[in-house]
């Protein structure tokens, strides 16, 4: 998922302007599907794209010890121990210290990539 290629509503979810019904976004839908699988299967969600304060700050509830995604409609989606989030970013210029401190970081230099 490239979070910058879609709107925040498309990523997390939003209220339909006509029906006033809540519609989950892509990340919320995928995370809900992962919570339905109670087997030992590992689920890896890859968010590949620039870090932007608008979308990454909403991930802080998932990245802290609670591991719960809280949506704008107050739904709470727990992230199971079998689910992992991976962020592939060019830099962390727009990430807050709170976000960075919640993540394990692996740096690969351009020279190592070839």
Secondary structure, DSSP 8 states (H G I E B T S, - for coil): --GGGS-HHHHHEEE-TTT--EEE-HHHHHHHHHHH--SS--EEEEEES---HHHHGGGHHHHSTT-EEE-TTS-EEE--TTEEEEEE-S--TT--HHHHHTS------HHHH-
